Amino acid sequence: MDEKRTNKIRTVRDLKVYRKAFDSAMEIFELTKKFPKEETYSLTDQIRRASRSVCSNLSEGWRKRRYKAVFLNKLTDSGQEAAETQTWLEFSFHCKYIDEETFQRLDDSYEHIFAMLNAMEKKADTFCRPSS
């Protein structure tokens, strides 16, 4: 079978960056279950929302990719949410809610997400299709 056909991107879920962001958000969700109760409406809520927003912005951008400017804007929004997630991860580490290895692994994951988003921005024309 032709390799291009097996790697065809049909939905946002087929994007490697979406999968990586989704998996990272799910790991954060599991980790934050152990955060102190007093963090429920601050750190826990914020880090969960930011990590999930990376995926939701990618999804919105994917559906609107016929409009290149909107697609690019949503990729930027995804990157901003990834940066916010990194900040909350740093607070989590310094508050001793996560260990250094976990912090480093997730921080590296979000750096990889940034790189993939940047590559998508540079190749936006390959993702964007004008309306027929």
C-alpha positions in Angstrom: 0.0 0.0 0.0 1.2 3.5 -0.8 2.7 5.1 2.3 1.2 8.5 1.5 -2.3 6.9 1.6 -1.7 5.3 5.0 -0.5 8.6 6.5 -3.3 10.7 5.1 -4.6 13.2 7.6 -8.4 13.1 7.6 -9.3 14.6 11.0 -7.5 16.7 13.5 -7.0 13.5 15.6 -4.7 12.2 12.8 -2.2 15.1 13.5 0.8 14.0 15.6 0.8 17.3 17.4 -2.8 16.8 18.4 -2.1 13.3 19.7 0.9 14.6 21.7 -1.0 17.5 23.1 -4.0 15.3 24.0 -1.8 12.7 25.7 0.1 15.4 27.7 -3.2 16.9 28.8 -4.5 13.6 29.9 -1.3 13.0 31.9 -1.7 16.4 33.5 -5.3 15.5 34.4 -4.2 12.4 36.2 -1.4 14.2 38.0 -3.6 17.0 39.2 -6.0 14.5 40.9 -3.3 14.4 43.6 -2.9 18.1 44.0 -4.1 19.6 47.3 -7.8 20.6 47.6 -6.9 24.2 48.2 -5.5 24.3 44.6 -8.8 23.1 43.0 -9.9 26.5 41.8 -6.5 27.9 41.1 -3.6 25.8 39.9 -5.5 22.6 39.2 -8.2 24.3 37.2 -5.8 26.5 35.3 -3.3 23.9 34.3 -6.1 21.5 33.1 -7.8 24.3 31.1 -4.6 25.5 29.5 -3.5 22.0 28.5 -6.9 21.1 27.1 -7.0 24.4 25.2 -4.0 23.3 23.1 -6.2 20.6 21.6 -9.4 22.6 21.3 -7.6 25.4 19.5 -6.1 22.9 17.1 -9.5 21.4 16.5 -11.0 24.8 15.8 -8.2 25.7 13.4 -8.5 22.4 11.6 -12.2 23.0 10.9 -11.5 26.5 9.7 -8.4 25.7 7.6 -10.0 27.0 4.4 -9.2 30.4 5.8 -5.4 30.5 6.2 -5.4 33.5 8.5 -7.8 31.9 10.9 -5.9 28.6 10.8 -2.7 30.5 11.6 -4.4 32.4 14.4 -5.6 29.1 16.0 -2.1 27.6 15.7 -0.8 30.7 17.6 -3.5 30.3 20.2 -2.5 26.7 20.6 1.1 27.8 21.2 0.0 30.4 23.7 -1.9 27.7 25.7 1.1 25.4 25.6 3.2 28.2 27.0 0.7 28.8 29.7 0.7 25.1 30.5 4.4 25.2 30.9 4.1 28.0 33.4 1.6 26.1 35.5 3.9 23.0 35.3 6.7 25.1 36.7 4.5 26.3 39.6 3.5 22.7 40.2 7.1 21.7 40.4 8.2 24.5 42.7 5.2 23.8 45.0 6.4 20.2 45.1 3.2 18.8 43.6 5.2 17.1 40.8 8.8 15.8 40.9 11.6 17.1 38.7 11.5 14.1 36.3 7.8 14.6 35.6 8.2 18.3 35.2 11.1 17.9 32.8 9.3 15.2 30.7 6.1 17.3 30.3 8.1 20.5 29.7 10.0 18.8 27.0 6.7 17.5 25.6 5.4 21.0 25.3 8.6 22.2 23.7 8.1 19.4 21.1 4.5 20.6 20.6 5.8 24.2 20.0 8.2 22.8 17.3 5.4 20.9 15.6 3.1 23.9 15.7 5.8 26.1 14.3 6.4 23.6 11.4 2.7 23.7 10.7 2.7 27.5 10.5 5.6 27.4 8.1 3.7 24.8 5.9 0.2 26.3 6.4 -0.5 26.2 2.6 -0.2 22.4 2.7 -3.0 22.2 5.3 -5.2 25.0 4.1 -7.6 24.5 1.2 -9.6 27.2 -0.4 -13.3 26.7 -0.4 -14.6 25.1 -3.6 
